[in-house]
Each structure stands twice: as C-alpha cells, then as structure tokens.
Amino acid sequence: MELDFGSVLERWPLFVDGAWLTIRLALVATISGFAIGTLCAVGRRSRHAVLSRLCGGYVELIRNTPLLVQIFLVYFGLSSLGLKLPAFTVAVIALAVNAGAYATEIMRAGFDSVNRSQLEAAECLGLSRLQVYWHVVLFPAMERVYPALTSQFVLLMLASSICSQISVEELTAVANHVQSDTYRPFETFLIIGAGYIVLSLLMRLGFWGLGALLFPRRRRLGTAL
C-alpha cells in the first residue's frame, strides 16, 4: 500500500478551521460544565432532600446514558418543540450537560475532602457563608481535584468528535469530507489522529499554566519536592 498525504495535506485550511471549531466547542463546554458541576455538587451536599435527590438523579441519568444519545435527544428534542438552534449551540448544550455530571462527582469528592474542623474554624472567625464556601471549601477542594478535572475536560474535547453526527463542522466532520473527496481515508485519519494528540497536549499545557496561576502553593511544593 502506498501512502499519499499530498492530496490530503493540500486541504490544510479545512483542518485548521475544524481544529479551531473543536477548540471553541471544548472551551465553552468546559467552562459551562464546570459551572454546572460545581453548583450540582453543592446541591448534592445540601440539607434539602429534594434538591440533593434532583442533583443525584441528574448525575445518574447522564452517567448511565451514551453521549451520542444525549446529543440526539437535545438536537431532535428541541426541534420537536419548535426551538431551532444552530448545531454548534446544541453541541455545546449536550457536552456541557454531560461534562457537568462528571464534574459534579469530582467536585463533590473535593468538597468531602475538606475537614469539618476547617469549617468550624471559619465560622468562629465570623466569615459569612459565601466566604466560607469560597475560601475554605470551593478553592481548596478544586485544588485537590484539579488533576481529575483536567483529565475529564481533555476527554470532553476528544468526545466532541461525536458532534460530527449532527453536522457540527469540527475536526472529525472535516476529516469525513476530506476522505470522501480524496479517497484517502487512512491518510486522512492518521493526520486527524495526530491533530487530536496535539490538541490534547496543548489543552493539558493550558490547564497546567492555569493551575500554576490559581494554585501557586502547589507549584512551590512541587518545586520543593
């Protein structure tokens, strides 16, 4: 078998456009999913049984159904209700809801790792409930589970390839168009595979930089060790 990358690589502008859309999709879904996950983690730990069960039900529902099914449900469900949204918007909603369920459990584990004595000490200092959650619960919890969050959101970026099924022109959708034009599927998907590796490394590098900025204490400890 002779490999011919020339006819595939000459369509590099399409790959760049697809990669850029993949980055945008992952970025918006990551931020939205983290916000959903944090709020639902707080809800799961709430003393209100109804709120806790609703958040728990959401997590179980999403984690026990395939992402592709969720995307189709959002895509066709909103259409059946007469709400016509762009495919990109639908993809962001589905990915954010999916990521939020996994982020909920990760953040809940982080919250549970905070010692009760720290909360009591903060209350004795007269901190408000919001200040306690921000300084004593949320930030330390996020620091502890940050590696797990990073891995989850990189997986989210890779899972965004499924959005090609609803005509979102991300990297995998572009690859399908290119291979159908060039009749070079093996070469096309080799290039796409390399592209996803580069995106994953860049995303991890970005998270590392963000972590060093948000958690300088962790960075100093890592240097000391």
PyMOL commands that set and color helices and strands:
alter all, ss='L'
color gray80, all
select helices_A, chain A and resi 6-9+12-44+49-63+67-80+87-112+116-124+129-166+171-182+185-214+216-224
alter helices_A, ss='H'
color red, helices_A
deselect
rebuild
show_as cartoon
